[in-house]
């Protein structure tokens, strides 16, 4: 049993500017994924599956929706010590600034953590998609006698320049670390990986931003106010003087850093055998229990579609798309390669029949939508044509944004009838 030994710290990230406009009104961990979950559900679920049930989520931007989601979702027994608490950046007489980085966020919140009895800090990111058994990593940390463990994943030379890359010896003890190396340096940074990884050209060990620290060590390291970031400062400095273990992980993992990676991760769920498996009972992903009705379909051809509960759909065709909770799609509409997040509420029949609402929530009739992300509570009128792709230039308007060929319809936007992108 590891739950009493570990306190989990989930880092909510900064302003999330690379995920804008999805982060315009919400923090990164609160961004909806897979039609019914939020990004923060991933690390929290991984913790629950490993019997780690004491968690803090650190955030400082737009934390209201994240607070609401966690409050409505994660309820534990009154007789348990389990909790998931959100800690937003707070100004105190000792510290009048926002979090300056990942390590600074932990430093400023340390007085909350040290009230608890535990042996290890488990530091996690709130914006990654993966299913890891933390218990195995903690066991490896204990058995090796390490003071720090870093979860690592083999990556290709093309990917390596975007990550912190490390080298380890035959006992998986880290010997050196470099942050985002230049391509010319890479030949010196190859590591021993499995034959399967070698065959895929994944010869470099990248830090996943998942760390275990012995309690006393991290408490001591946090005493230095000049170190603000784990990846850039804490880890490179600590491996010289403290035994640091590389824990290799070879499963699916993606860092949801920008609109493109977010889009690909969601559309990837429509594959016959998705790399991120929502159907594995031993790796369940938990989220808010909404008690929604079943989804209703009429005359719709479905091809590789993921559809959440509570939808009312009479589209002509939905292909390689993820349709979120409470979505409504009108007659003769075609949806291709699109992530529709859905809605937070239903419009009543009385409101609809009174003709007070010119454009209803959801997608109207005879629409064609391709290569798009449709945020929550969007209203798209009849005969709208949205055809995303590389032929479109990056642009932002009040209601939508084009980024890397993907059209993102902003939360709550109203797209008039006959509109074309």
MOGI-V748367 format. One line per field, one symbol per residue. phi: phi as a letter, one per 20 degrees, with the letter a starting at -180 (. if undefined). psi: psi as a letter, one per 20 degrees, with the letter a starting at -180 (. if undefined). burial: # if it has 16 or more other C-alpha atoms within 10 Angstrom, else .. Layout:
phi = ???
psi = ???
burial = ???
This chain:
phi = .dfeecdeddefnefmffegefdfdbfgfeffclnbdcgffffffgfgfemdcccddebbdlefffgffffeddddffedefacdedegcecgebddfferfffffgfdgfffffeeadcedeceeccdacdeffffffffffemfecccfccfcefffgfecfdcccefemefdbbcelffgfeggedfcfcffffgfemeddedfemdcdcfgfffgffffefeddcffecffgffffccfceedfcdefbcefebfffffffffgfefgcffdeedeffcgdebfeeleffedcbmdedclddcffmecccffbcclcddeglfccegmeccclcddfncebdefffffffmfdfcfgodfeleccblcddffleddfflecccfqffeefbccfdbbdclneedefgmfddfgmfcd
psi = pihiipppoopirbikhijpjhjgjqrgiippqkhirqhhhfhgghgghjkokoppopripljghggggghignprqhjqjqqoqpoqppprhhojrrpiaghhggghjhhggiiqorhppoprqjlqornqnhggghghgghikqhqqppqpprrhhhhiirpprqrahjkpphqpppmqqhhihhijqrorrhghghjknjpoqpjkpqpppghghgghiioiipipghhggghhhihipoppooppjapppomhrgghggggghhiiqgnqhooijohilqpqapoilqrrqpqokpppomqpprrjqopkqgpoplqporqkqpprqjqppplqoohbqirqqqhggghijhogprqbpaqkqopqlqporqkqoprqkqoonrriipqpqpahirqpokippopqpjqoorpjqp.
burial = .###.########.##..#############################################..##.##...#.......#.######.........#.#########...#....#.#############.##.##.##..#.############..##.######...###..###.#....#..#####...##...##############..##..#....######.###.##...#######...#.##..#..##.######.....#......#####.......#....#.#.########################################...............###############################..........############.###.#....
